[in-house]
Amino acid sequence: MNANAAEEDDNMNEGQLFEKLTRAYELLSEEIGKVIIGQKEVVTELLTALFAGGHCILVGVPGLAKTLLVSTVARSLDLDFSRIQFTPDLMPSDIMGTEVLEEDRTTGSRVFKFIKGPVFANVVLADEINRTPPKTQAALLQAMQELEVTVGGKTRPLPAPFFVLATRNPIELEGTYPLPEAQLDRFMFDIRVDYPSEGEELEIVEKTTSSELPGTEPVLEGKDILRIREAVRKVPVSRDLLQYAVSLVRMTREKEEGELGKYLSWGAGPRAGQYLVLAAKTRSVMLGRTTPEIMDVRAVAHPVLRHRLVTNFHAEADGVSTDELIDRLMEAASAGKV
């Protein structure tokens, strides 16, 4: 980008930024689609969280290209990418970095030098985050919340933008350390990655077994994402939409023996309402609308709420999943009960 183009980009107003976000979403979807076959809803949810400034946890069985998806997004955004494979012996210093004693050969003096860990990147993939002990999990989650790390008594800021994508395998529980609800709450979205359709799987096998592998081109820079995040927060929201989002969240905390209450031992907190509105704002602009509507809140309800609802033994006995409860919540809202 030349100097004139950079200056023109810096002088864009909010409307122009929104147009840029809409165009960027289309281009990113196109670039990611060159490598990732299908999974369009997953890509949309991931990009929504990215532009809203939230983190995601991807849940899916092995072999569904979760790691490839994250690295492809990083390349499409021209951002630094790092991957951390979580294991039972991983220590917090392996993530954040550590100070080492280094000798100056000219003077003979010894000084401590900080060696940055893999968390110092724009996009961090925390692969199988539930395979490492809580102490190491907490180190990453502190970085997610504070956007900084403290090592050796000194606090160091993380690069901006900073985006964490954690993966979790839902079928293996042996030797894992499930994330506590309070730590799960720090993730904006819980995104479910499912098996591809037959047609998509056929295309995947065809493309990945040929000699020509597709590549991606950068669409946005880090500074663009930061400006878009700031502009998204200025999107106007109606009082009705705010009330709708808050009512949805509060309904999960009702303890009466009703359709929902009997299956929930714990509902969503206020952060869920914040993320519902912020994600709805981002989604509406991505799709070319300047203000969010009720349908935008409903579209992001599953990824925002599914990891914030704690079901009880009644739900397990009746075979009722969290997603089913959210569907029932939506039905109650459509019936005018919210």
PLY file of the C-alpha trace (Angstrom):
ply
format ascii 1.0
element vertex 338
property float x
property float y
property float z
element edge 337
property int vertex1
property int vertex2
end_header
0.00 0.00 0.00
1.49 3.37 -1.02
1.52 6.47 1.19
-1.48 8.12 -0.50
-3.59 4.98 -0.21
-2.63 4.59 3.43
-3.59 8.22 4.18
-6.90 7.82 2.36
-7.57 4.62 4.34
-6.90 6.42 7.64
-9.40 9.17 6.74
-12.33 6.81 6.12
-15.53 7.55 8.04
-17.64 4.93 9.78
-19.85 4.36 6.75
-16.82 3.65 4.60
-15.44 1.35 7.28
-18.71 -0.58 7.31
-18.56 -0.90 3.53
-15.00 -2.14 3.88
-16.09 -4.73 6.45
-18.88 -5.99 4.19
-16.48 -6.25 1.26
-13.79 -7.82 3.46
-16.22 -10.47 4.67
-17.07 -11.38 1.09
-13.41 -11.52 0.07
-12.38 -13.47 3.18
-15.14 -16.01 2.65
-13.97 -16.39 -0.93
-10.30 -16.78 0.04
-11.03 -19.21 2.87
-13.35 -21.16 0.56
-10.37 -21.89 -1.72
-8.88 -24.04 1.03
-11.80 -24.97 3.31
-14.62 -26.83 1.59
-18.05 -26.21 3.10
-18.30 -25.11 6.76
-19.76 -21.76 5.65
-21.62 -21.19 8.91
-18.46 -21.97 10.90
-16.49 -19.46 8.82
-19.17 -16.79 9.28
-19.26 -17.31 13.07
-15.48 -17.25 13.30
-15.19 -14.01 11.31
-18.01 -12.46 13.34
-16.10 -13.10 16.56
-12.86 -11.83 15.00
-14.37 -8.50 13.93
-16.26 -8.18 17.23
-13.06 -8.63 19.23
-13.98 -11.94 20.89
-12.31 -15.34 21.19
-13.68 -18.69 20.02
-13.60 -22.32 21.03
-14.00 -24.81 18.20
-15.52 -28.16 19.14
-15.30 -31.06 16.72
-13.89 -34.52 16.20
-10.38 -34.91 14.71
-9.91 -34.53 10.98
-12.38 -31.72 10.31
-9.68 -29.17 9.32
-10.01 -27.01 12.43
-6.27 -26.25 12.49
-6.21 -25.63 8.74
-9.18 -23.27 9.07
-7.45 -21.15 11.70
-4.14 -20.95 9.82
-6.01 -20.07 6.61
-7.84 -17.23 8.37
-4.51 -15.90 9.68
-2.96 -15.95 6.20
-6.01 -14.29 4.67
-5.70 -11.49 7.22
-1.93 -11.06 6.93
-1.52 -11.70 10.66
1.13 -13.49 12.71
-0.03 -17.00 13.57
1.18 -19.43 16.22
-0.03 -22.88 17.22
0.26 -24.28 20.73
-0.26 -28.02 21.15
-1.63 -28.42 24.67
-0.28 -31.45 26.51
-0.35 -32.56 30.18
3.27 -31.47 30.71
2.87 -27.98 29.20
3.86 -25.20 31.61
2.71 -21.53 31.68
6.22 -20.41 30.67
5.94 -22.56 27.53
3.06 -20.30 26.49
4.01 -16.86 27.78
7.79 -17.04 27.52
10.57 -16.92 30.07
13.61 -14.92 31.16
17.03 -16.43 30.55
20.38 -15.34 31.92
22.55 -14.09 29.08
26.20 -13.07 29.24
27.52 -10.06 27.34
30.76 -11.32 25.79
32.27 -7.84 25.48
31.77 -6.78 29.12
31.30 -10.10 30.85
28.18 -8.85 32.60
25.10 -11.02 32.87
21.59 -9.77 32.23
18.18 -11.36 32.01
16.69 -11.47 28.53
13.02 -12.20 27.90
12.30 -14.85 25.29
8.76 -14.43 23.98
6.43 -17.42 23.98
4.00 -18.40 21.23
1.22 -16.31 22.81
2.92 -13.24 21.31
1.09 -13.51 18.00
-2.05 -12.01 16.46
-3.84 -15.33 16.00
-3.14 -18.06 18.54
-4.42 -21.59 18.02
-4.73 -23.40 21.36
-4.99 -26.97 20.10
-6.86 -29.33 22.45
-6.94 -26.82 25.30
-8.58 -29.36 27.62
-5.47 -31.59 27.59
-3.37 -29.34 29.81
-3.72 -28.76 33.60
-5.73 -25.78 34.94
-2.58 -23.80 35.82
-1.52 -23.64 32.18
-5.08 -23.08 30.96
-5.36 -20.11 33.32
-2.17 -18.57 31.90
-3.69 -18.42 28.43
-7.07 -17.26 29.68
-5.42 -14.40 31.59
-3.80 -13.29 28.34
-7.20 -13.44 26.62
-8.83 -11.26 29.24
-6.08 -8.74 29.98
-4.33 -8.74 26.57
-1.02 -8.79 28.42
1.24 -11.21 30.28
3.37 -10.78 33.38
6.69 -12.60 33.59
9.44 -11.87 36.09
7.46 -9.03 37.64
7.20 -7.14 34.35
3.98 -6.78 32.35
4.24 -6.98 28.58
1.39 -6.13 26.17
0.35 -8.63 23.54
0.26 -7.64 19.86
-2.96 -6.13 18.55
-5.24 -7.48 17.29
-5.12 -10.55 19.52
-7.41 -13.47 18.75
-7.46 -16.89 20.44
-9.03 -19.93 18.84
-9.08 -22.97 21.08
-10.03 -26.44 19.90
-11.58 -29.25 21.90
-12.22 -32.86 21.00
-15.67 -33.85 22.34
-15.20 -37.63 22.09
-12.06 -38.12 24.21
-12.42 -37.49 27.94
-9.60 -39.63 29.37
-6.63 -37.54 30.50
-8.40 -34.23 29.94
-9.01 -31.21 32.16
-12.40 -29.65 31.32
-12.47 -25.87 31.37
-14.45 -24.46 34.31
-17.58 -22.50 33.44
-15.98 -19.22 34.58
-13.16 -19.72 32.08
-15.46 -20.87 29.28
-17.37 -17.63 29.77
-14.36 -15.72 28.42
-14.92 -17.19 24.98
-17.36 -15.20 22.91
-18.43 -18.15 20.74
-18.59 -21.91 21.12
-18.51 -23.04 17.48
-19.47 -26.61 16.57
-17.62 -28.07 13.58
-19.62 -30.93 12.06
-18.94 -33.51 9.37
-19.15 -32.29 5.75
-21.93 -33.35 3.42
-21.28 -36.15 0.92
-20.72 -33.69 -1.92
-18.35 -31.58 0.18
-16.43 -34.63 1.34
-16.02 -35.79 -2.25
-14.61 -32.36 -3.17
-12.29 -32.41 -0.14
-10.83 -35.79 -1.08
-10.45 -34.74 -4.72
-8.64 -31.48 -3.95
-6.40 -32.73 -1.14
-5.13 -35.72 -3.12
-4.15 -33.74 -6.23
-0.80 -32.09 -6.97
-2.24 -28.56 -7.05
-3.03 -27.24 -3.60
-4.88 -23.87 -3.42
-3.38 -20.86 -1.68
-4.78 -17.66 -0.19
-4.04 -13.96 -0.56
-4.14 -11.43 2.32
-7.32 -9.35 2.37
-6.94 -7.18 5.50
-4.14 -5.92 7.74
-4.12 -5.82 11.51
-4.77 -2.08 11.69
-7.85 -2.52 9.51
-9.30 -5.04 11.96
-8.68 -2.73 14.92
-10.47 0.17 13.21
-13.37 -2.04 12.18
-13.75 -3.32 15.75
-13.92 0.24 17.02
-16.46 1.25 14.38
-18.69 -1.80 15.03
-19.18 -0.73 18.64
-20.65 2.56 17.39
-23.42 0.82 15.44
-26.78 2.08 16.76
-29.05 -0.47 18.43
-32.76 -0.13 19.14
-34.12 -0.40 22.66
-36.29 -3.33 21.57
-33.27 -5.32 20.42
-31.43 -4.64 23.69
-34.50 -5.74 25.64
-34.81 -8.88 23.52
-31.17 -9.89 24.12
-31.38 -9.24 27.86
-34.68 -11.12 28.14
-33.23 -14.16 26.37
-30.35 -14.28 28.81
-32.49 -13.71 31.90
-34.87 -16.45 30.83
-32.04 -18.98 31.17
-31.76 -18.07 34.85
-35.39 -18.73 35.73
-35.57 -21.53 38.29
-39.24 -22.38 37.96
-40.14 -25.93 36.97
-41.01 -24.83 33.47
-40.03 -26.02 30.02
-36.50 -24.64 30.42
-35.99 -24.23 34.15
-36.23 -27.90 35.02
-33.32 -28.75 32.71
-30.91 -25.98 33.77
-28.87 -25.85 36.95
-27.14 -22.63 35.90
-27.95 -19.98 33.31
-25.98 -17.40 31.37
-24.52 -14.27 32.98
-24.56 -10.64 31.80
-21.58 -11.22 29.52
-23.87 -13.33 27.32
-26.12 -10.33 26.71
-23.13 -8.17 25.85
-21.88 -10.72 23.33
-25.34 -11.23 21.81
-25.63 -7.53 21.03
-22.01 -7.09 19.90
-22.17 -10.15 17.64
-25.51 -9.00 16.21
-23.98 -5.60 15.40
-21.02 -7.21 13.67
-23.13 -9.70 11.73
-25.48 -7.02 10.44
-22.62 -4.89 9.10
-20.91 -7.94 7.58
-24.11 -8.65 5.68
-24.44 -5.06 4.48
-26.95 -3.63 6.98
-26.18 -0.59 9.13
-28.29 -1.61 12.13
-28.88 -5.06 13.65
-32.27 -6.73 13.80
-33.83 -9.38 16.02
-32.89 -12.05 13.48
-29.21 -11.19 14.00
-29.52 -11.89 17.72
-31.24 -15.17 16.99
-28.53 -16.11 14.48
-25.76 -15.79 17.08
-27.70 -17.18 20.05
-26.40 -20.75 19.74
-22.65 -19.99 19.68
-23.03 -17.36 22.42
-25.21 -19.37 24.81
-24.34 -23.05 24.36
-21.22 -22.98 26.56
-22.83 -20.73 29.18
-25.74 -23.00 30.06
-25.15 -25.77 32.62
-27.67 -28.58 32.26
-28.69 -30.88 35.13
-29.49 -34.58 35.47
-33.05 -34.06 34.17
-31.64 -32.95 30.81
-29.25 -35.91 30.71
-32.04 -38.35 31.62
-34.37 -36.96 28.95
-31.60 -36.67 26.35
-32.04 -32.92 25.96
-28.97 -31.10 24.64
-27.98 -27.50 25.22
-28.71 -26.65 21.58
-32.22 -28.08 21.95
-32.77 -25.88 25.00
-31.67 -22.82 23.04
-34.11 -23.79 20.27
-36.90 -23.99 22.85
-35.82 -20.61 24.19
-36.17 -19.20 20.68
-39.61 -20.75 20.31
-40.69 -19.17 23.58
-39.39 -15.83 22.34
-41.32 -16.18 19.05
-44.46 -17.01 21.01
-44.15 -13.70 22.82
-43.01 -15.08 26.15
-39.84 -12.98 26.04
0 1
1 2
2 3
3 4
4 5
5 6
6 7
7 8
8 9
9 10
10 11
11 12
12 13
13 14
14 15
15 16
16 17
17 18
18 19
19 20
20 21
21 22
22 23
23 24
24 25
25 26
26 27
27 28
28 29
29 30
30 31
31 32
32 33
33 34
34 35
35 36
36 37
37 38
38 39
39 40
40 41
41 42
42 43
43 44
44 45
45 46
46 47
47 48
48 49
49 50
50 51
51 52
52 53
53 54
54 55
55 56
56 57
57 58
58 59
59 60
60 61
61 62
62 63
63 64
64 65
65 66
66 67
67 68
68 69
69 70
70 71
71 72
72 73
73 74
74 75
75 76
76 77
77 78
78 79
79 80
80 81
81 82
82 83
83 84
84 85
85 86
86 87
87 88
88 89
89 90
90 91
91 92
92 93
93 94
94 95
95 96
96 97
97 98
98 99
99 100
100 101
101 102
102 103
103 104
104 105
105 106
106 107
107 108
108 109
109 110
110 111
111 112
112 113
113 114
114 115
115 116
116 117
117 118
118 119
119 120
120 121
121 122
122 123
123 124
124 125
125 126
126 127
127 128
128 129
129 130
130 131
131 132
132 133
133 134
134 135
135 136
136 137
137 138
138 139
139 140
140 141
141 142
142 143
143 144
144 145
145 146
146 147
147 148
148 149
149 150
150 151
151 152
152 153
153 154
154 155
155 156
156 157
157 158
158 159
159 160
160 161
161 162
162 163
163 164
164 165
165 166
166 167
167 168
168 169
169 170
170 171
171 172
172 173
173 174
174 175
175 176
176 177
177 178
178 179
179 180
180 181
181 182
182 183
183 184
184 185
185 186
186 187
187 188
188 189
189 190
190 191
191 192
192 193
193 194
194 195
195 196
196 197
197 198
198 199
199 200
200 201
201 202
202 203
203 204
204 205
205 206
206 207
207 208
208 209
209 210
210 211
211 212
212 213
213 214
214 215
215 216
216 217
217 218
218 219
219 220
220 221
221 222
222 223
223 224
224 225
225 226
226 227
227 228
228 229
229 230
230 231
231 232
232 233
233 234
234 235
235 236
236 237
237 238
238 239
239 240
240 241
241 242
242 243
243 244
244 245
245 246
246 247
247 248
248 249
249 250
250 251
251 252
252 253
253 254
254 255
255 256
256 257
257 258
258 259
259 260
260 261
261 262
262 263
263 264
264 265
265 266
266 267
267 268
268 269
269 270
270 271
271 272
272 273
273 274
274 275
275 276
276 277
277 278
278 279
279 280
280 281
281 282
282 283
283 284
284 285
285 286
286 287
287 288
288 289
289 290
290 291
291 292
292 293
293 294
294 295
295 296
296 297
297 298
298 299
299 300
300 301
301 302
302 303
303 304
304 305
305 306
306 307
307 308
308 309
309 310
310 311
311 312
312 313
313 314
314 315
315 316
316 317
317 318
318 319
319 320
320 321
321 322
322 323
323 324
324 325
325 326
326 327
327 328
328 329
329 330
330 331
331 332
332 333
333 334
334 335
335 336
336 337
